[in-house]
Amino acid sequence: MDTLRRNIRELDFTLLGVLFLLAVYSCVALLAATYGKTGGDIPTHVVPKQILFEVLGLIALGFMAAYDYRSLRKIRWWLYGGTVFLLLAVFAMPAHQGAHSWIPLKLFSLQPSEFAKLILIIVVAAHMANVDESEFSDYSIRNTWQIWALLAVPFALILKEPALGQALVLVAITLFMYMVFIRRWQFVLIVSIVVLAVVGMGVAVTQFPQESRTFIENILLKHHVLKPFQAARIITWLDPTYQPLQAGFNVHQAQIAVGSGQVFGEGLFNGIETRGGWVPNQWNDYIFTAVGEEFGFVGSSGLVLLFLIMILRLVRMAGTSQDTFGTYLIMGIVGMFAFQTFENIGMDMYLSPSTGITLPFISYGGSSLIANYIAIGLAISVSLRRKKLRFS
């Protein structure tokens, strides 16, 4: 009992409070996005199901917080193999909206790619920790190519589904962890290359928009690097006027919804875009538009602030970890949440291409929500075990 009381006192109640507020945001936004709407692809009983997923997620969080994260290093290959098996199993299931991404279950449809992100974090963190703890640590590409090999298998399978957004999250996670892992001079070199590449792409897109579009259509699409709908999403990002009633319809309506909220929003159930169902998949990929339209800049900023606090608390946990495995584990989770949040919110305002990435803790979906809670549970597990004597 004394150990239990001490552990409860060690919990990050700020982080738990943020999760509670995110759950409230989610339920209210989902209620607004689906209120009075039926038919089509709109799930039935969205809010009650989301509340159920919240409860299941909290149970998963509690279990993972109590579980000793260090044991994951011993079973990581079993977890990795099981994930690859599930990613292969989806191709034996019926396609939904043109993608083999789900395994139908009684309660909900399991999306293995959501859990693949967590397993990738675990195996990459274990490899990085092994390098750090070796007698002669070698951080060269020759000794770290295994990191990218671990990424390649789930990345290829998820890209094949096709789920480009989820595949990009895997890349972002690995790259973020790698930036923490490498030495300072390597960090400076890679950041410089990335910045130059981004600036170069920005200049190319703004100064040569037609040539950029031609490159996508005649090179990437022609050689099957991208599927037609993926190429259309990128072209829409480069040219907001591209097919506003077809490929660009979703993003165009999303931008209208966010902009119409102005400062204080139009009020719950009063958003014209949201109430009229003009934003497709608003309960999922475009859930932020419901917040932006009905609660305006103030409500949207509050949501972004919650994500920022959550990420800062996670970074703080990483800094107090007793071992490098725990540090890498949490930083991978930080990279996952940071990238998904930026990408999801950014695509509603033409800051990034539309890639079908859910907004963590807000979008509707059992697999996504439970996986996110498991990630937080792992971070709490690291935090609770930062003092060796307590669990020795």
C-alpha angles and dihedrals in degrees: 000000000000090000090049092050092048091050092050089053089051093056117114099241091180089062092046090050090053090052090052092051091047088053090053091048090050097051094045093047092048091048090052093045095051103028111133093356125122137165131033115063094327108128117233120245092009099170097044090049091048090051089051090051089049090055092047089047092053090050089051090048091053092048094050092045089055092045117090103244091205089072089066090076090065096051100033095110091052089051092047093048092047091051093051089050091053091046088055093044093061090070089064090057127083115272117251117204088347096306134103095215106121141065109208115234131172097256099033143334112276114227107199093192090069091059092039087070091059094045091050089052090052097049094042092047090051092051092048091048091051090054091048092049097046119108093244107030113207117191097177123122088252090065098036103047087102088072091064091042089057089052095046099067100052090036092057094045094048092045088053093056080056106247107137093170094056091045090053090052089058090052092048092050093050094045092048092050091045091054089056092045102051127079123267098260091048089049092053091048095050093044090051091051092047093048092048090048093050093046090047092051090047092052092046092050096046098040098036107027095152093049091049091051091048090051091054095045099041102033113024096033097038093052092046095246087130132025117237095257091047092051090048091054092053093046090050089054091051093044115027090190092060111119096331091183096045127023093006097044097098097049093040092055091043091056091048091051095050092045095048091059090069113173107333102014131237094278134255112314090001100094109115095209094043097042092046094049093236094142109073118222089009092156090059127022095010100041091123090068090065089054093045096049101041100034101027129204092326095054093042092049090051090055093048089048090055090053090049092051091048092052093046091051090050092050088051090053090051090054093055096047116127094221140030092245090062091046094052090044093057095041089055088054090049090052091050095051095040095051095044093048094049094044096047096046093037095056090060090061101037091256091121137010120273106259106161096252117154123232106248115253092355109066120080115259138105099219094048095046096045092046090052092051090048088053091053089046090055091051091051089049089057091047094051091051099049090110111066098205094058095066101025 
